Amino acid sequence: MPDKQSSSPVFYDPRGRRWRRVRRTWLALAIFVTIVVTIFIASVLANPFLATPTLKPLKNLPSAGDIKPHPLATPIMNARK
């Protein structure tokens, strides 16, 4: 004998409580996203004051002559020959 099924849909909510919860959740999410986007746009458009760095020049940095390959003083001997 089959079970007696209700004539109402499974997710039927006659008092509308589910819709109120969904609406409040979407409203909270929309407010959160709006705040995050506003903060992001403000941070992109803001011109921060940055102090000028006072670094001493380093004398030991490589120069253009350091990266050119130098010929070997003695050729490498192959052990297999």
C-alpha positions as CSV (number, residue, x, y, z in Angstrom):
1,M,0.0,0.0,0.0
2,P,1.6,3.3,-1.0
3,D,2.2,6.1,1.5
4,K,-0.4,8.9,1.6
5,Q,1.2,12.0,0.2
6,S,0.3,15.5,1.1
7,S,-1.2,17.7,-1.5
8,S,1.0,20.7,-0.6
9,P,4.4,21.1,-2.2
10,V,7.5,20.1,-0.2
11,F,8.9,23.6,0.2
12,Y,5.6,25.3,0.7
13,D,5.8,27.9,3.4
14,P,2.3,29.5,4.0
15,R,3.6,32.0,6.6
16,G,6.4,33.3,4.4
17,R,9.1,32.7,7.0
18,R,11.6,31.2,4.5
19,W,11.2,34.2,2.1
20,R,11.9,36.6,5.0
21,R,15.1,34.8,5.9
22,V,16.3,34.6,2.3
23,R,15.5,38.3,1.8
24,R,17.4,39.2,5.0
25,T,20.4,37.1,4.0
26,W,20.6,38.6,0.6
27,L,20.3,42.1,2.1
28,A,23.1,41.4,4.5
29,L,25.2,40.0,1.7
30,A,24.5,43.0,-0.5
31,I,25.4,45.4,2.3
32,F,28.7,43.5,2.9
33,V,29.7,43.5,-0.7
34,T,28.8,47.2,-1.1
35,I,31.0,48.0,1.9
36,V,33.9,45.9,0.6
37,V,33.7,47.4,-2.9
38,T,33.5,50.9,-1.5
39,I,36.6,50.4,0.6
40,F,38.4,48.9,-2.4
41,I,37.6,51.8,-4.6
42,A,38.5,54.3,-1.9
43,S,41.9,52.6,-1.4
44,V,42.6,52.7,-5.2
45,L,41.7,56.3,-5.5
46,A,43.4,57.5,-2.4
47,N,46.8,59.1,-2.8
48,P,48.8,57.9,0.2
49,F,51.6,60.0,1.6
50,L,54.8,58.0,1.3
51,A,58.0,59.2,2.8
52,T,60.9,59.5,0.3
53,P,63.4,56.7,1.1
54,T,66.9,57.9,2.0
55,L,69.0,54.9,0.9
56,K,72.7,55.1,0.4
57,P,73.8,53.9,-3.1
58,L,75.6,50.5,-3.0
59,K,78.9,50.3,-4.6
60,N,78.9,46.5,-4.9
61,L,76.0,46.2,-7.2
62,P,76.7,44.4,-10.5
63,S,77.4,46.6,-13.5
64,A,76.9,45.9,-17.2
65,G,80.5,44.6,-17.5
66,D,79.8,42.0,-14.8
67,I,77.2,40.2,-16.9
68,K,79.3,39.8,-20.1
69,P,80.7,36.2,-20.4
70,H,84.5,36.1,-20.0
71,P,86.5,33.5,-22.0
72,L,88.1,30.7,-19.9
73,A,91.8,31.1,-19.2
74,T,92.4,27.3,-19.8
75,P,90.1,25.1,-21.9
76,I,88.3,22.3,-20.1
77,M,89.7,19.0,-21.0
78,N,87.2,16.2,-21.7
79,A,88.1,13.0,-19.7
80,R,86.7,10.8,-22.4
81,K,89.2,11.7,-25.1
